[in-house]
Amino acid sequence: MSNSHATNITLTHRENDQSRTALRISDGLTLFVRYAETGDNGNPDQFHRLHSLREPVPAVADFVSPVYLLTDEQVAKHDELVSKDDRFNVRDYKSIATKIQSECEGDGRVRYPVFVESDADVPYYEMRAGLKRFIREVLEVDPDDAKWLFSGGSSLHVHLPYYMASEDALRRLRRGTKEYNENATVTVDASNFTKKSLVRLPGAEHHDTGIRKAPISPTSSDEKLQARIGKLVGGGVAPKGEGKISYYAGTPEIVRYSLSDESGVIKDVPTPIIEQRDKPVDTGNVELWKRYNRHPFCPYANAGNQRRSVVVAQVKGMPFCRKTTVNGREEWRTYIPTYIHGAVGCDGEYTVWQENAPVQLSKQDYKKWEYEPGDTIVLLGGNSTSSRILELEDSFEREVVVGALLNDSKWFNEGKDGRQEALNQLRSFGYEVGSAGKNGPRREASTNDQGFQPTDAYRLQQRAEEDDVESLGHYERLDVANRLLRVRGWDGADEWFREQYGERYSQEITHKFLRSVAEQYDDLPSPR
């Protein structure tokens, strides 16, 4: 039978197995899904058979499962039991459908379509904007490539043309969604990212309202979106006696949309930058990748000399866990994605300067972690693995502390103990550096009242700012440029010289000068 809807799309449903045209992938597996209808209690009631992706969507179906990649042997066994109406004659399983699902899960032959949903208590245009933000930031794909629908209840649904190929990826996305929700106004339902999660089909009635799930535009104006949903709510209850899914144009397309492109090739969700093992080819993503994948800085390593490590870093994301091998044994460890302004290990040998990199957190430090992206922290680590963590008030304090710490670098040494100088500066700002243990308090006194001890390069910088940059000799300007590149990076150093020279500033001359300084040392920030 065929039915057409207002969208002028005609669906043809053939009720026999002659309609099956297997959609295959390169290794010869066949794609199947499991449908469900709405039970009397409002919950999905799954069919006890599977359907090929090329078969019509059953007229009574309201939900669809992930995609299962069946072997020829599984297809033959399934079809045999279904044809004999003997689908429950399966040892240890409720039905042949359940048995095949479990086998596919065990062998990693499941593809999980990416379906995003929110029922946040905000206007629908805000919900749409919030979902777009999640899709861009967490999935790193274009939300306008998706199919957007109103659920018929209080939520918006987004079907993306991608899938996840493993339960591990599914778990990571679920965990990442929960972390995202901690600071989001428009929260996303993380429960959709589970291995047997079902997705309600377009055209299916909402159990509580009777309103059908229907398409909306991802790009319409806020007013048109609200009006569209208002119209659906006002007239979306299905007339009595009208068929279900078979009357909704576009349903087979939405089932297949998340599974294959026009040529029938399954598409994969791009692996997020932060989870890619290899450095991205696209240079624009390298720095983001390094925050999570560069060799991590460990504040607790090599602490046998009883000295403490010092890390000055800006927090760039939420804590994350990663499995690593330590002495031949796999362990889960916690890290913070950061931009490290300067870090010196306990032994004074291992240092990191002006780099995006993760910082390892011990269990004790993770328990007391209370910082958010954008905060600049100083972590004083050591053998106890219970660090003192301070939050700096402003960029002035950061520059002074990092400038003092630079004395422990191999290329900027004024004969002082950099870590001790950094601790002295922190004390002068009113911070309690202690020995270890609890997080330090915010400073209570004004920075300007605390008479810190600046380095020679900082004094030269101050002199240039108060008098004139031309009052510095060539080698003095080199010292200042060296310090600025360490503390502020390439753009910050360039901006400082632009401010000092004003109308006399020449980008060509300044960049040539900064490049001459940067090329003298391996670890200085590279020119743009």
Beta strands, then each sheet from edge to edge (+ up, - down):
strand 1: 2-4
strand 2: 10-12
strand 3: 30-33
strand 4: 35-38
strand 5: 44-46
strand 6: 51-52
strand 7: 63-64
strand 8: 67-70
strand 9: 110-118
strand 10: 147-150
strand 11: 156-164
strand 12: 199-200
strand 13: 214-216
strand 14: 309-315
strand 15: 320-326
strand 16: 329-344
strand 17: 351-361
strand 18: 376-381
strand 19: 388-391
sheet 1: 1+ 2-
sheet 2: 6+ 3- 8+ 9- 11+ 10- 13+
sheet 3: 5+ 4- 7+ 12-
sheet 4: 15+ 16- 14+ 18- 19+
sheet 5: 15+ 16- 17+
end
